[in-house]
Amino acid sequence: MAAVIFLIIVLAAASSGAIFKPGEWYESLRKPSWTPPKWAFPVVWTVLYVMIGYAGWLVWTVSGWSVAMALWSLQMVANALWSYFFFGLRRMDLALVDVSVLWLSIALFILVTASVAPLASILFVPYLAWVTAAAMLNHSVRRLNPEA
């Protein structure tokens, strides 16, 4: 039953990206040359969400409600809010603050779970790498489009 709950939580967070889509506004913005292709985002996020959900379930089975689960919950909220801030509100500044909170909560989750649930910790490493790139992209797009 817990696995189903984690699946629902992850799907709820992922739905933010389906609700608040890039659209014409984002297409019109200047972006750095290293911006990933459009197709990469849904592919990468699908894999990451599976890993995020599984990592959360692993930690829950080992430690229940704990600091690690609080960090897992925080990163889920920050994850869901980013699309709303960036695409919904078109507030790249708020999205940058949010992605910073997301990055920190992921990094802390990795550190906290390393000894409690090592696999959960490892599953978050690619997530941290992708969010690092996303934060850099957020910052770059904001810098290239100061009027937006």
C-alpha positions in Angstrom: 0.0 0.0 0.0 2.8 2.4 0.8 4.3 2.0 -2.7 0.9 3.1 -4.2 0.9 6.2 -2.0 4.4 7.1 -3.2 3.3 6.5 -6.8 0.4 8.9 -6.3 2.6 11.6 -4.7 5.1 11.4 -7.5 2.3 11.5 -10.1 0.8 14.5 -8.4 4.1 16.4 -8.5 4.7 15.4 -12.1 1.3 16.7 -13.1 2.5 20.2 -12.4 4.7 19.9 -15.5 1.7 18.7 -17.5 -0.4 21.5 -16.3 2.1 24.3 -16.6 3.7 23.8 -20.0 6.4 25.8 -21.8 4.2 27.1 -24.6 4.8 30.1 -26.8 6.2 32.3 -24.1 9.0 29.9 -23.4 9.6 29.3 -27.1 10.1 33.0 -27.6 12.8 33.3 -25.0 16.5 33.3 -25.7 18.2 30.2 -24.5 21.8 29.1 -24.2 23.2 26.9 -26.9 23.5 23.9 -24.5 19.7 23.8 -23.8 18.7 20.1 -24.0 16.3 19.2 -26.8 12.6 19.3 -26.1 12.3 15.5 -26.2 14.8 15.0 -23.4 12.7 16.6 -20.8 9.8 14.1 -20.6 12.1 11.2 -21.1 14.5 12.2 -18.4 11.8 13.3 -16.0 9.9 10.0 -16.4 13.0 8.0 -15.4 13.8 10.4 -12.6 10.2 10.3 -11.2 10.3 6.5 -11.0 13.7 6.7 -9.2 12.3 9.4 -6.8 9.3 7.4 -5.9 11.2 4.2 -5.4 13.8 6.0 -3.2 11.1 7.5 -1.1 9.4 4.1 -0.6 12.8 2.6 0.3 13.5 5.2 3.0 9.9 4.9 4.3 10.2 1.2 4.7 13.5 1.6 6.6 12.9 4.7 8.8 9.2 5.8 8.5 8.6 9.4 9.2 12.1 10.8 9.7 14.5 13.7 8.6 15.0 11.8 5.4 11.3 11.6 4.7 10.9 15.3 5.5 13.6 16.1 3.0 11.9 13.8 0.4 8.6 15.6 1.0 10.3 19.0 0.7 11.9 18.1 -2.6 8.5 16.9 -3.9 6.9 20.2 -3.0 9.7 22.2 -4.5 9.7 20.0 -7.6 6.0 20.5 -8.2 6.2 24.3 -7.6 9.0 25.0 -10.2 6.7 24.6 -13.3 4.1 26.8 -11.6 6.6 29.5 -10.9 8.5 29.3 -14.2 5.7 28.6 -16.8 2.6 29.4 -14.8 3.5 32.7 -13.3 6.4 33.4 -15.7 8.5 34.3 -12.7 12.0 33.0 -13.5 13.3 34.7 -10.3 10.9 32.7 -8.1 11.6 29.6 -10.1 15.4 30.1 -9.4 14.8 30.4 -5.7 12.6 27.3 -5.8 15.1 25.2 -7.8 17.8 26.2 -5.3 15.6 24.9 -2.5 15.0 21.8 -4.6 18.8 21.3 -5.2 19.6 21.7 -1.5 16.8 19.3 -0.4 18.1 16.7 -2.9 21.7 17.0 -1.8 20.7 16.8 1.9 18.5 13.7 1.1 21.5 12.1 -0.5 23.7 12.8 2.6 21.1 11.8 5.2 20.1 8.5 3.4 23.6 7.4 2.5 23.9 5.3 5.7 20.2 4.5 6.2 19.2 3.5 2.7 22.2 3.6 0.4 20.3 2.7 -2.7 17.9 5.6 -2.1 20.9 7.9 -1.8 22.3 6.5 -5.1 19.0 6.9 -6.9 19.0 10.6 -6.1 22.4 11.3 -7.7 21.2 11.5 -11.3 18.3 13.7 -10.0 20.8 16.1 -8.4 22.8 16.2 -11.7 19.6 17.0 -13.7 18.4 19.6 -11.2 21.9 21.2 -11.3 21.6 21.5 -15.1 18.0 22.8 -14.7 19.1 25.4 -12.2 21.9 26.5 -14.6 19.4 26.7 -17.4 16.9 28.6 -15.3 19.6 31.1 -14.4 20.9 31.4 -18.0 17.4 31.9 -19.5 16.7 34.6 -16.9 20.0 36.3 -17.6 19.4 36.2 -21.4 15.9 37.6 -21.0 16.0 40.4 -18.4 12.8 41.9 -19.9 10.8 38.8 -19.5 
